[in-house]
Amino acid sequence: MATTQGTAAPVAAGVVTAGRRRRWSAQGRAEARFGLLLIAPAMITIFAVAFLPLARTFWLSLWSINLRFADTPRRFVWFENFAQILQTERFHNALWVTTRVAIVSLAAELVLGMLIALVINRQFRARGLVRASVLVPWALTTVVAARMWQLIYQADYGVFNRILYDLFIIDSYKPWVISPQFTLWAMIGADIWKTTPFVALLLLAGLQLIPGDLYEAAAIDGASAWQSFWRITLPLLRPTILVASLFRLIDVARMFDLPLVLTGGGPGFATETLTLYTYRVLFQNLQFGLGSAVAVLAFLLVVLVSFIFIKVLGAPAGRDARGV
C-alpha cells in the first residue's frame, strides 16, 4: 500500500506539472499574439516603405523599359539587364570610385574620429564648446558643404591653394576639382571633413560607456596609457566601431549630392559614384530597366559588405579587458 501511494504521488505531480505547462503554454501563446498585434503597424509600415519599393525595383529590372522614345515597346528580358550592366565599363568605374572613397574615407574617419573622441572625452575647460564646434561640419547640409569646398578648391583664388602655396608645398595653384589627377582626392577630403564628426560622436558615446574602474585597475597593475588603449578601449569599442563603419559604408554607397555639386561626377566619370550613375541611367537616359538593375546590384553589394563586416568585426575578440 505504501508502494502504491509512493508511486501515485509522482504520477499526480506529473499530471499537475503537465497541466501547468499547458496553462503556461496557452498564456505564452496569448502574449505572443498580443505582441504581434502591437508590432503589426510598424511591420506593415516597414513592408510598405522598404520591401514593396525593393520588390518593384527588382521587377522593373527584369524589363527593357526606355522612355526616351514613346513608341519603344516594353519587353520582358529576364536577367539581360544585369548581364549588360556587369559588362559596362562605366558601371565598373562607378563601383571602383565608390570602393576607393569607402576605403579611404572610412579609414581616415575612424582614425581622426577616434582621436577627436579621446580628446573631447576628457575633462577640461570649455569642453562643451569644443564638442559643439566639432559637430559643425556634420550639421551642415551636404549641398552647402559641397559648394563651400568648391570655393575652397577654386583654381584661381581658392584658400586651399593659397595655404599650400604659402607653406611652400606647391609651387603653383592646382585645379583640384577639374583635374583627373586630383579630383577624386579632393572629393574624399571634403567627405572626410563632413562626416568625421559623426564618427567621433558615435565613438564618444562608446567611450562613455566604458567603466572608469577598468582604467584604474590597469593603472594599478602598471599598464601604460597605450596598453590601456589596446587592451581596454579598442576591445570594448568594437560594437561601436562596427556600427560606425556600417553607417559610413551605407552613406558612401548612397553618396549622391557631394559628387553632383562638387564635381558633377567629372571630369569625365572620375568621381561618378554608383548612386550618381544610377540616377543618370534612370532619370537622364530614362532607361528604367537598366537603372533598376544597377540599383538592385548596388543593394546586393551593400548587403554583402555589411554581412562581411558583421562577421569580421562582430566576432568575439580574442582578448578582452581582462587580459590587461
N, C-alpha and C positions, 0 to 999 in steps of 0.2 A: 504493500500500500504506500509505503514511504517512497518506494522507487517510482510508482506511478505518479505521485504528486511531484516528485523531483523532476520527472520528465515533462509533466504538464506545464510547469512554471516557465521553462524556456520557450515552449511552444506558444503559450499565451503571450509572453513578452515579444516573441517574433511577430505574432498577429498584430499586437498593439503598435510595434515599430513599423510594420508594413502599412498599417492604417495611417500612421503619422506621415510616412513617406508619401502616400497617396494624397493626403491633405496638403502637405507642403508642395508637392508637385503641382497640384491644382492652383495653389496660391502663386507659385512661381510663374505658371502659365498666364495667370491673370495679370501679374505685374509686368510680364513681358509684353502682353497685348497693350497694356496701358502705356508702357514705354514707347512702343512702336507708334501708338496714337499721338504721343507728344512730339516725336521727331518727324512724323509724316509731313507736316508743312515744310520743314527745312529740306527734307529729301525730295519732295516734289519740286521745290524751287531750284535746288541744285540740278535736278534732272532736266528741268525746263531751260535753265540758263546755260548749263555746261554740256550735258550729254546730247541733247537734241541738236544744237548747232554743230557739234562734232560729228554726229551721225549724218547730218545734212551735208556737211563739207565732204565727208567720205563718199557719200552718194554722188555728189556733183563731180568728184574726181574720177568717177568711172564713165563720164560722158565727155564727148567732144562738143564744147559749147564756145562759140566765138560770136560775140555780139557786135563786132566791128561792121559786119555786113548783115543786113536784115534777112536776106534770103538764105543764109548759111544754115543747112539742116543740122539738127542735133542728133548725134549718133551715140549709141551705147558701145563703148570701146573696151570695156573691162579695164585691164591694168596697162593699157598702152600709154596713157598719160604719165604714169610712173616710170615706165621704161624710157620714154622720151626725155623726161626731166633728168633722170640719172645719167643720160648721155649728153646733157647740155653742159658746155664748158662754163657758162655763166652761173649755173647752179653750183658747180664745183667751186667757182671763185667766191660766191657768196658764202658758201659753207666754210671755206678756208679763212675768209675775212672774219666771220663770226667766231670761229675757233681761236684765231690768234687774239682777237680782242678779249675773249673769255679767259684765255690762259694768262695773258699779261696783266689784264685788269684785276683778275681775281688774286693773283699772286701779290701784286703791288698793294692792293687794298687790304689784304689780310695782314701784311707786314706793317703798313702805315696805320691801319686801324688798330692793331694790337699796341703799337707804340702810343698812339693817342689815348687809347683806353687805359693803359697803365698809368699814363701821366694824370689824366683827369680823375682817376680813381683814388688818388692820394689826397690828403687833407692839406690845403694851402689857402691863402687869402685869395679872394675873388674867384674861387673855383666855379661858382655858378655862372659868372660872366664868361669865363673861358669855355665852359660847356656850351653855353648859348652861342658863342662865336663860332665854335667848331661846327655846329649844326647849320649855320647859314648856307653853305653851298648846297646841302641836301634839301633845304627848304625852298630853294629857288626852283621855279618851273624849268624843265629841261630845255624848252624852246628859248627862254630868256638866257639860260646859261650858255646854250649853243651860240646865240647871237653875240653874247658878250665875248666868248672865246674867239669868235670870228673876227671881232675888232682887235682883240689882243694879238692874234696871229697875223694881222694885216701886214702885207709885204712892205709897204712904204712908210707907214707911221705907227705900226703896232708896238706896244710897250714890250712885248716879249723879245722882239728883235733888238730893241734899244737896250734892254737889260743885258742880253747876251753879248751885244757889241761893246758895251761899256766895261764888261768883265773880261774882254779880250777872248771870249770863247769862239766867236765867229768874226770874220773879217769883212763881211758884207751882209746886208739884210737878206733873209731867205723867204721864199714864197711857201709858207708852211702848209697852206690849205689848197694849193693848186699844183704842187709838185708831187709826182708819184713817189718820190723818194722819202718825203716827209709826211704826207697827208695822213696815212694810217696812224702813225705815231702821234701826230697832233690830235687826232680824234681820241686815241687811247688816253692821252694826257688829260684831255677835257673830261673824259668819262671817269678817270681816277679821281680828279678833283671834285667831281659832282657827287660821287657815291661812296667815297671813303668815309665820310661822317656817318653814313648809315651803318656800315660795317662796324665802325668804332662804337656806335651806340649799342648794337647788339652784343659786342664783346664786353662793353662796360656792364651791361645787365648781367652777363655771365660771371664777371669778376665779383660783383657784389653779392652773388650767391655762395661764394666760396667762404667757408668759416675762417675767421682770423686765427682760431686756435691752431689750425694746421701749420700756419707760418710760424707761430710762436713755438710750437713743438719742434719744428725743423730748425729754428734758430738755436734752441737749447741743445739739439743734437749736433750742432756745429755746421749745419748746411749753409752754404753761401746763398746770396740772392739769385745767382744764376742757377744753382742746383734746385732751389725752391721753385723757380720758374719752370724748369724742365720736369721736375718730379711732382709738382703740385698743380701749378697754374694750367699748363698745357693739357695734362690728362683730364682735369675736371672741366676744362673748356671745350672738350671735344664735341659734346652735343651742340653747344652754341656755335662753334666753328662750322659744324655740319649745316645748321640752319642758315647761317650767313652765306655759306658757299652755295647752297641750293637757291636761295633768294637771288643772289647775284647771277648765277648761271641762267636762271629763268629771265632775269632782267636783260641780260646780254642777248639771249635767244630772241627776245621780242624788241630789241633795240631798233627804233624807227625814227623818232624825232631828232635825236642828236645828229646822225649822219645826214638826214634830209636837210636840216637847217645849216649845219656847219659846212658840209662839203657837197651836198646834193648827191652823195654816192660816188662822186668822182674824185680825181679826174678819171674819165672812163668809168670803170667799175671798181676802182681801187678801194673804195670804202663802202661798197654796197653790201649790206648785211642781208641775212635770209628774209627778215621781215620786210625790208625795203624792196627786195627782189620780188617777194610775193605780192606786195602792193602794186608794183609796176606791171606784173603779169596780169593781175586781176583787174585793176581799175584804169590802167593806161592802155594796155593792149586788149583788154576786155576778153581775155581767154579764161573763162571761168573754170573750165575743166582742168587746164594746166595749173592755174593758180591754186585751185583746191588741192591738187596733187602735191604742190610744193608745201602748202600749209599742213597737210597730213604728214608728209615726210618730216617737216620741222617738229611737229608734235611728237612723233615717234622717237626722234633723236633726243629731244629733251627728256622724255620718259626714260630712255635707255641710259643717258648720262646720269640722271637723278638716281636711278636704281644702282648704278655702279658706285656713285658717291655714298649712298646709304650703306652699301655692302662694305666699302673700304673704310670710311670714317665712322660708321656706326658699329663696327665690330668692337668687341671688348678690348680694351687696351691691355697690352702685355704686362705693364707695370703701372701701378696707380700711386696715389699719395702715400700709401702705407710703406712703399719701398724707399722712402727718404731715409 
